Amino acid sequence: MITIDVLKKGDEVLNINERFLAVKREDGTVDIYNMLFNDTNEIFVDPVKCAVIGYGEGLVGKQLDDGETKVYTF
């Protein structure tokens, strides 16, 4: 058994499946973590957030490998 201690007081898990863990923070933002599996099929969580969903004006940004940020609107 593994323990995943990523919640703080007021946070809640929105979803967990074989691909990701979504945690709704007390302030309303959502942190997305990748789920990983080892050779014996044990589940792990990547400790680095792969995305944060927050409040804004409909902008989506991605940090590129060269350090630049690409911004999309919708």
JOLIN-V890158 format. One record per residue. SS is DSSP state (helix for helix, strand for strand, loop for the rest). OMEGA is omega in whole degrees, -180 to 180 (* if undefined). BURIAL is I if it has 16 or more other ideal C-beta (glycine too) atoms within 10 Angstrom, else O. Layout:
# JOLIN-V890158
ss->SS omega->OMEGA burial->BURIAL
ss->SS omega->OMEGA burial->BURIAL
This chain:
# JOLIN-V890158
ss->loop omega->175 burial->O
ss->loop omega->177 burial->O
ss->loop omega->179 burial->O
ss->loop omega->-177 burial->O
ss->loop omega->-180 burial->O
ss->loop omega->-178 burial->O
ss->loop omega->171 burial->O
ss->loop omega->-180 burial->O
ss->loop omega->-179 burial->O
ss->loop omega->179 burial->O
ss->loop omega->175 burial->O
ss->strand omega->176 burial->O
ss->strand omega->177 burial->O
ss->strand omega->-177 burial->O
ss->strand omega->171 burial->O
ss->strand omega->176 burial->O
ss->loop omega->-176 burial->O
ss->loop omega->-178 burial->O
ss->loop omega->-175 burial->O
ss->strand omega->174 burial->O
ss->strand omega->179 burial->I
ss->strand omega->-178 burial->I
ss->strand omega->176 burial->I
ss->strand omega->-180 burial->I
ss->loop omega->-177 burial->I
ss->loop omega->-179 burial->O
ss->loop omega->178 burial->O
ss->loop omega->177 burial->O
ss->loop omega->-179 burial->O
ss->strand omega->176 burial->O
ss->strand omega->179 burial->I
ss->strand omega->178 burial->I
ss->strand omega->175 burial->I
ss->strand omega->174 burial->O
ss->strand omega->-178 burial->O
ss->strand omega->177 burial->O
ss->strand omega->177 burial->O
ss->loop omega->-176 burial->O
ss->loop omega->180 burial->O
ss->loop omega->176 burial->O
ss->loop omega->173 burial->O
ss->loop omega->-177 burial->O
ss->strand omega->176 burial->O
ss->strand omega->176 burial->O
ss->strand omega->174 burial->O
ss->loop omega->-176 burial->O
ss->loop omega->179 burial->O
ss->loop omega->178 burial->O
ss->loop omega->177 burial->O
ss->loop omega->178 burial->O
ss->strand omega->173 burial->O
ss->strand omega->177 burial->O
ss->strand omega->-176 burial->O
ss->loop omega->-179 burial->O
ss->loop omega->179 burial->O
ss->loop omega->-174 burial->O
ss->loop omega->179 burial->O
ss->loop omega->178 burial->O
ss->strand omega->174 burial->O
ss->strand omega->-179 burial->O
ss->strand omega->176 burial->O
ss->strand omega->175 burial->O
ss->strand omega->180 burial->O
ss->loop omega->-178 burial->O
ss->loop omega->-179 burial->O
ss->loop omega->177 burial->O
ss->loop omega->177 burial->O
ss->loop omega->177 burial->O
ss->strand omega->178 burial->O
ss->strand omega->-178 burial->O
ss->strand omega->176 burial->O
ss->strand omega->175 burial->O
ss->strand omega->175 burial->O
ss->loop omega->* burial->O
